[in-house]
């Protein structure tokens, strides 16, 4: 439990520095202006290193399945996933240190199944994906790791789009987590 306290303190420190920048002349909403883009990038970096530190504990099928659902949801946050975006997110998944706990073909199969659901009928697919994500709520550490995984994928390009922030907030709700804990 002490590890999560340390993680929360790191995230709060970044949120406070982000808030200070926003109130001292940053532009608009967190992650949308040049004044706060750095703090989102810093937060993504912190979340990525936190995930790596939990690598040995994140080996359950529930984490794997919820993470792949989360990655698909982030990729499809705007309602579509073009082939280049799909390949990019697959590449991020396969390069992720924590997800290397699982066979790549399992990750790809689950990710692509969810992307296909979301592409065929976004609203119905989103309901199914959220149900998969919610299964990780039973273990708080895994639930937080699922959101962190989504955040890392969303921020991989240095920018978290409003639609991506929205699905991350919805995932937090499905997992019983506070979006503020992740700077959302």
BELNOR-V463639 format. One line per field, one symbol per residue. phi: phi as a letter, one per 40 degrees, with the letter a starting at -180 (. if undefined). burial: I if it has 16 or more other C-alpha atoms within 10 Angstrom, else O. Layout:
phi: ???
burial: ???
This chain:
phi: .cccccccccccdccccccccccbhccgcdgbbccbdccccccccccccccdcbdccbbccccdccccccccccccdcgabcdccdcccdccccccdccccbcdccccccdcdcccccccadccccccccccccccccbdccdccccccccccccccgabcdccdccccccdcccgbccccbgb
burial: OOOOOOIOOIIIOIIOOIIOIIOOOIIOOIIIOOIIIIIIIIIIIIIIIIIIOOIOOIIOOIIIIIIIIIIIIIIIIOOOIOOOOIOOIIOIIIOIOIIOOOOOOOIIOIIIIIIIIIIOOIOOIIOIIIIIIIIIIOOOIIIIIIIIIIIIIIIIOIIIOOIIIIIIIOIIOIIOIOIOOIIO
